[in-house]
Amino acid sequence: MKYYLIAGEASGDLHGSLLMKELQITDPDASFRFWGGDLMEQVGGTLVRHYRDLAFMGFVEVLGNLRTILRNINECKKDIEEFAPDVIIYIDYPGFNFRIMKWARLKGYRNHYYISPQIWAWKESRIKAIKRDVDEMYVILPFEKHFYEQKHQFPVHFVGHPLIDAIHERKQVDHEVFLREHGMDDRPIIALLPGSRKQEIKNMLSVMLRMVDRFEDYQFVIAGAPGQEAQFYTSFLKKYDVKLIMNRTYDLLSLSHAALVTSGTATLETALFKVPQVVCYKGSMISYQIAKRIIKLDYISLVNLIMDQPVVTELIQKEFKPADLHRELDHILDPTHRNRIFADYYQLEKKLGGVGASETTAGLIYKAIHIEDGK
């Protein structure tokens, strides 16, 4: 069968690639065309547009790039028609995907949504579009099933979290070899994960790097984001003794003692590697003020949202400043506090279920299409 996938971010590229691998096993005749990234391209098929060209962050940034976004939407529609897929699989990225799926439903295409947009956080009114346009929804957070089925009477499949698959499948890195390859010493590592988009990296790194001279017994390492070039980080490295490692975030996390992490999927990845972390976020003031009035959540990190308690500290906007970051980093380096974090992390992993999210989803997609086709 022919599968058309749309992912607009680094995390979507990862989850899309894992799903494609399982679809190839479930359906030996699978062919793919997709909007995604390097990981999806490595699996096979045709990459139409890379997510690095799609990632516009915040209300102001989206408005400033509206013409490009509309051009991308039109290109995607045309490409879908030429490919004529058996199913379109949308991976999060709602601003773009909702426009495509409305059009696709009218054209008679099957719409399957993998990894629900976070309508439980904001724009809950999008449930109307989901009920109208989505044939099958696959959710990866345990509370999402209750949200959809109990609150909105829309049946969904809870498949578990694909990050567990990604971490389970990776090869263990040799500590000594890793340090030697990157010219590092044997001090404990503090990983810096400043995000994946240029504007958020600029916002986050300038403050994170202020910690380097305050914790001389540790070595700081920046996890270069997929889709960014190493030279983009060069200007941030001139004043500090810090390493940059590109495209090896999981290897880095597996060896890290602590981490400073920009809010997003990376907070959950860090927790699954059992690394104590401080969650950070700072956006443009206009975007933040708008979001503050729209988003009604007690937490911004996935770790705290899933556990429904403050497992990790969140420094947001005005709180994200050197003095507060110093205090919280010092806190998570304390052995007593670290033990509590580890206990919470293990409970978090239990809530997410075990391995197999990608395999389960692939099987459900394949089965749904065959049932509809009467095969």
C-alpha positions as CSV (number, residue, x, y, z in Angstrom):
1,M,0.0,0.0,0.0
2,K,1.0,3.6,-0.4
3,Y,1.5,5.7,2.7
4,Y,1.8,9.5,2.8
5,L,3.2,10.8,6.1
6,I,3.4,14.4,7.3
7,A,5.7,15.3,10.2
8,G,6.9,18.9,10.8
9,E,9.4,18.6,13.6
10,A,12.4,16.6,14.8
11,S,10.3,14.5,17.2
12,G,7.8,13.8,14.4
13,D,10.7,12.7,12.2
14,L,11.8,10.2,14.9
15,H,8.3,8.8,15.5
16,G,7.6,8.7,11.8
17,S,10.7,6.7,11.0
18,L,9.9,4.1,13.7
19,L,6.4,3.8,12.4
20,M,7.7,3.4,8.8
21,K,10.0,0.6,9.9
22,E,7.1,-1.3,11.4
23,L,4.9,-0.6,8.4
24,Q,7.5,-2.2,6.2
25,I,7.4,-5.3,8.3
26,T,3.6,-5.4,8.5
27,D,3.2,-4.5,4.8
28,P,6.1,-5.8,2.6
29,D,4.6,-3.8,-0.3
30,A,4.6,-0.5,1.6
31,S,5.8,2.6,-0.3
32,F,6.2,6.0,1.3
33,R,6.2,9.6,0.4
34,F,6.5,12.1,3.2
35,W,7.2,15.5,4.7
36,G,9.8,14.8,7.5
37,G,13.5,14.6,8.0
38,D,16.7,12.6,7.8
39,L,15.5,9.7,9.9
40,M,12.4,9.1,7.8
41,E,14.5,9.4,4.7
42,Q,16.9,6.7,5.9
43,V,14.0,4.2,6.2
44,G,13.1,4.7,2.5
45,G,10.7,6.4,0.2
46,T,10.6,10.0,-1.0
47,L,11.2,13.0,1.2
48,V,9.2,15.9,-0.3
49,R,10.1,18.6,2.1
50,H,12.4,18.7,5.2
51,Y,10.9,19.8,8.5
52,R,13.7,22.4,8.9
53,D,11.8,24.4,6.2
54,L,8.5,24.1,8.0
55,A,9.3,24.9,11.7
56,F,7.9,28.3,12.5
57,M,7.6,28.9,16.3
58,G,5.2,31.2,18.1
59,F,2.3,33.4,17.0
60,V,4.4,36.2,15.8
61,E,6.7,34.0,13.8
62,V,3.8,32.2,12.1
63,L,2.3,35.4,11.0
64,G,5.6,36.6,9.6
65,N,5.9,33.5,7.5
66,L,2.2,33.1,6.5
67,R,2.9,33.3,2.7
68,T,5.5,30.5,2.9
69,I,3.1,28.3,5.0
70,L,0.3,28.7,2.5
71,R,2.6,27.9,-0.4
72,N,3.7,24.7,1.5
73,I,0.1,23.7,2.1
74,N,-0.8,24.0,-1.6
75,E,2.3,22.1,-2.6
76,C,1.4,19.3,-0.2
77,K,-2.1,19.0,-1.6
78,K,-0.9,18.8,-5.1
79,D,1.7,16.2,-4.2
80,I,-0.8,14.0,-2.4
81,E,-3.1,14.0,-5.5
82,E,-0.2,12.9,-7.7
83,F,0.9,10.1,-5.3
84,A,-2.7,9.0,-4.6
85,P,-2.0,7.3,-1.2
86,D,-4.1,4.6,0.4
87,V,-3.9,6.5,3.7
88,I,-2.5,9.8,4.9
89,I,-0.8,9.6,8.3
90,Y,-0.5,12.9,10.2
91,I,2.1,13.1,13.0
92,D,1.2,15.9,15.4
93,Y,2.0,19.3,13.8
94,P,-1.6,20.5,13.9
95,G,-1.4,24.0,12.3
96,F,-0.4,22.5,9.0
97,N,-2.0,19.1,9.3
98,F,-5.5,20.3,10.1
99,R,-5.6,22.2,6.9
100,I,-4.5,19.2,4.9
101,M,-6.8,16.7,6.6
102,K,-9.9,18.9,6.0
103,W,-9.1,19.1,2.3
104,A,-8.2,15.4,2.2
105,R,-11.5,14.3,3.7
106,L,-13.4,16.2,1.0
107,K,-11.2,14.5,-1.6
108,G,-12.0,11.1,-0.2
109,Y,-8.6,10.1,1.4
110,R,-8.3,8.2,4.6
111,N,-7.0,10.3,7.5
112,H,-5.1,8.6,10.3
113,Y,-3.6,10.8,13.0
114,Y,-0.6,9.4,14.9
115,I,0.3,11.4,18.0
116,S,-2.5,13.6,18.9
117,P,-2.1,17.4,18.8
118,Q,-2.2,18.8,22.3
119,I,-5.8,20.0,22.2
120,W,-6.1,19.2,25.9
121,A,-3.7,22.1,26.4
122,W,-5.2,24.7,24.1
123,K,-7.6,25.0,21.2
124,E,-9.8,22.3,22.6
125,S,-12.3,23.5,20.0
126,R,-10.2,21.5,17.4
127,I,-12.1,18.4,18.6
128,K,-14.8,19.4,16.1
129,A,-12.3,19.1,13.2
130,I,-10.9,15.8,14.5
131,K,-14.4,14.3,14.8
132,R,-15.2,15.4,11.3
133,D,-12.0,14.7,9.5
134,V,-10.1,11.9,11.3
135,D,-10.9,8.3,10.6
136,E,-8.5,6.8,13.3
137,M,-6.6,8.5,16.1
138,Y,-3.6,6.9,17.9
139,V,-2.6,8.6,21.2
140,I,0.6,8.1,23.1
141,L,-0.1,9.7,26.5
142,P,-2.2,7.8,29.0
143,F,-4.5,10.7,29.9
144,E,-5.3,11.4,26.3
145,K,-7.6,8.3,26.0
146,H,-9.7,9.5,28.8
147,F,-9.8,13.1,27.4
148,Y,-11.1,11.9,24.0
149,E,-13.4,9.1,25.0
150,Q,-14.9,10.4,28.3
151,K,-14.9,14.1,27.7
152,H,-15.6,14.1,23.9
153,Q,-17.0,10.7,23.1
154,F,-14.4,10.1,20.3
155,P,-12.9,6.7,20.3
156,V,-9.1,6.5,20.1
157,H,-6.3,3.9,20.4
158,F,-3.8,4.3,23.2
159,V,-0.7,2.7,21.8
160,G,2.0,3.6,24.3
161,H,4.9,6.0,23.8
162,P,7.3,5.5,20.8
163,L,10.1,7.1,22.7
164,I,10.4,3.9,24.7
165,D,10.9,2.1,21.4
166,A,13.5,4.5,20.2
167,I,15.5,4.3,23.4
168,H,15.1,0.5,23.6
169,E,16.4,0.0,20.1
170,R,19.5,2.1,20.3
171,K,23.0,0.6,20.8
172,Q,24.7,1.3,24.0
173,V,27.6,3.7,23.6
174,D,31.1,3.0,25.0
175,H,31.7,5.7,27.5
176,E,35.5,5.9,27.1
177,V,35.3,5.8,23.3
178,F,32.7,8.6,23.3
179,L,34.8,10.8,25.5
180,R,37.9,10.2,23.4
181,E,36.1,10.8,20.1
182,H,34.9,14.2,21.3
183,G,38.0,15.4,23.2
184,M,36.3,15.3,26.5
185,D,37.8,14.6,30.0
186,D,36.4,12.4,32.7
187,R,34.4,15.1,34.6
188,P,30.6,14.4,34.9
189,I,28.6,15.7,32.0
190,I,25.9,18.3,32.1
191,A,24.0,18.2,28.8
192,L,22.5,21.3,27.3
193,L,19.4,20.7,25.1
194,P,18.4,24.2,23.9
195,G,15.7,23.1,21.5
196,S,15.5,22.4,17.8
197,R,14.5,25.7,16.2
198,K,16.8,28.6,15.6
199,Q,14.9,31.2,17.5
200,E,14.5,29.0,20.6
201,I,18.1,28.0,20.6
202,K,19.1,31.6,20.5
203,N,16.8,32.4,23.5
204,M,17.9,29.4,25.6
205,L,21.7,28.9,25.0
206,S,22.7,32.4,26.1
207,V,21.4,31.7,29.6
208,M,22.3,28.0,29.8
209,L,26.0,28.8,29.0
210,R,26.2,31.1,31.9
211,M,26.4,28.0,34.1
212,V,29.7,26.8,32.6
213,D,32.0,28.9,34.7
214,R,29.9,28.3,37.9
215,F,30.2,24.5,37.8
216,E,33.9,23.9,37.0
217,D,33.8,20.4,38.3
218,Y,31.5,19.4,35.4
219,Q,31.9,19.6,31.7
220,F,29.0,21.0,29.6
221,V,28.0,19.6,26.3
222,I,25.5,21.1,23.8
223,A,23.3,18.6,22.0
224,G,23.2,19.9,18.5
225,A,19.7,19.6,17.1
226,P,18.9,17.5,14.0
227,G,18.2,19.7,11.1
228,Q,20.6,22.5,12.3
229,E,24.2,23.0,11.0
230,A,27.1,22.9,13.4
231,Q,28.2,26.3,12.2
232,F,25.0,27.8,13.6
233,Y,26.3,27.2,17.1
234,T,29.7,28.6,16.5
235,S,28.9,32.1,17.9
236,F,27.7,30.6,21.2
237,L,30.9,28.7,21.8
238,K,33.5,31.5,21.6
239,K,33.3,32.6,25.2
240,Y,32.9,29.2,26.9
241,D,34.8,26.0,27.3
242,V,32.0,23.8,26.1
243,K,31.7,21.0,23.5
244,L,29.1,20.7,20.7
245,I,28.0,17.2,19.7
246,M,25.8,17.0,16.6
247,N,23.1,14.3,16.1
248,R,24.0,12.1,19.1
249,T,21.6,13.3,21.7
250,Y,20.7,9.9,22.9
251,D,24.3,8.8,23.3
252,L,25.0,12.1,25.2
253,L,22.0,11.6,27.5
254,S,23.0,8.0,28.3
255,L,26.2,9.3,29.7
256,S,25.0,12.6,31.3
257,H,24.8,13.4,35.1
258,A,22.3,16.2,34.7
259,A,20.7,18.3,31.9
260,L,19.2,21.7,31.2
261,V,16.4,21.1,28.8
262,T,14.1,23.3,26.7
263,S,10.5,22.4,27.2
264,G,9.2,19.9,24.6
265,T,9.7,16.2,23.8
266,A,13.3,16.4,25.0
267,T,12.1,16.7,28.6
268,L,10.5,13.2,28.3
269,E,13.5,11.8,26.5
270,T,15.8,13.1,29.3
271,A,13.5,11.5,31.9
272,L,13.5,8.1,30.2
273,F,17.3,8.2,30.2
274,K,17.0,8.8,34.0
275,V,18.9,12.1,33.9
276,P,17.9,14.7,36.5
277,Q,16.9,17.9,34.6
278,V,15.8,21.5,34.9
279,V,13.2,22.4,32.3
280,C,13.6,25.8,30.7
281,Y,11.5,28.0,28.4
282,K,11.7,31.5,27.1
283,G,9.9,32.8,24.0
284,S,9.1,36.2,22.6
285,M,7.2,38.4,25.0
286,I,4.2,38.8,22.7
287,S,4.0,35.0,22.0
288,Y,4.3,34.3,25.7
289,Q,1.6,36.7,26.7
290,I,-0.8,35.3,24.1
291,A,0.0,31.7,25.1
292,K,-0.4,32.5,28.8
293,R,-4.0,33.6,28.2
294,I,-4.9,30.6,26.0
295,I,-3.1,27.6,27.6
296,K,-4.7,26.4,30.8
297,L,-2.2,23.9,32.2
298,D,-0.5,23.6,35.6
299,Y,2.8,22.5,33.9
300,I,4.6,22.9,30.5
301,S,6.8,19.8,30.6
302,L,5.6,16.4,29.5
303,V,7.1,14.8,32.6
304,N,5.1,16.8,35.0
305,L,1.9,16.7,32.9
306,I,2.0,12.9,32.7
307,M,2.8,12.5,36.4
308,D,0.4,15.3,37.4
309,Q,2.9,16.6,39.9
310,P,6.1,18.8,39.8
311,V,8.7,16.0,39.3
312,V,11.1,18.4,37.6
313,T,11.5,22.1,38.1
314,E,10.3,24.4,35.3
315,L,11.8,27.8,34.8
316,I,9.6,29.8,32.5
317,Q,10.0,33.2,30.9
318,K,11.1,35.6,33.7
319,E,12.1,32.8,36.0
320,F,14.6,31.6,33.4
321,K,17.5,33.7,34.5
322,P,21.1,32.8,35.6
323,A,20.5,33.1,39.4
324,D,17.5,30.8,39.4
325,L,19.1,28.3,36.9
326,H,22.2,28.2,39.1
327,R,20.1,27.4,42.2
328,E,18.1,24.6,40.5
329,L,21.0,23.0,38.8
330,D,22.8,22.9,42.2
331,H,19.7,21.3,43.6
332,I,19.5,18.4,41.1
333,L,23.2,17.7,41.6
334,D,22.4,16.9,45.3
335,P,22.3,13.1,45.9
336,T,19.3,13.2,48.1
337,H,17.2,15.1,45.6
338,R,18.4,13.0,42.8
339,N,17.1,9.8,44.4
340,R,13.6,11.2,44.6
341,I,13.8,12.2,40.9
342,F,14.9,8.7,39.9
343,A,12.0,7.1,41.8
344,D,9.5,9.4,40.0
345,Y,11.1,8.7,36.6
346,Y,10.6,4.9,37.1
347,Q,6.9,5.6,37.9
348,L,6.7,7.7,34.8
349,E,7.9,4.9,32.6
350,K,5.4,2.5,34.0
351,K,2.6,4.9,33.1
352,L,3.7,5.1,29.5
353,G,3.6,1.3,29.1
354,G,6.3,-0.8,27.6
355,V,7.9,-1.1,24.2
356,G,5.8,-1.7,21.0
357,A,4.0,1.6,20.3
358,S,5.3,1.7,16.7
359,E,4.5,-1.9,16.0
360,T,1.0,-1.6,17.5
361,T,0.2,1.5,15.5
362,A,1.4,0.0,12.3
363,G,-0.7,-3.1,12.8
364,L,-3.8,-1.0,13.6
365,I,-3.3,1.2,10.5
366,Y,-2.9,-1.8,8.2
367,K,-5.9,-3.6,9.8
368,A,-8.2,-0.6,9.5
369,I,-7.5,-0.2,5.8
370,H,-8.0,-3.8,5.1
371,I,-11.3,-3.9,7.0
372,E,-12.5,-0.9,5.2
373,D,-11.5,-2.4,1.8
374,G,-13.2,-5.7,2.8
375,K,-10.1,-7.7,2.5
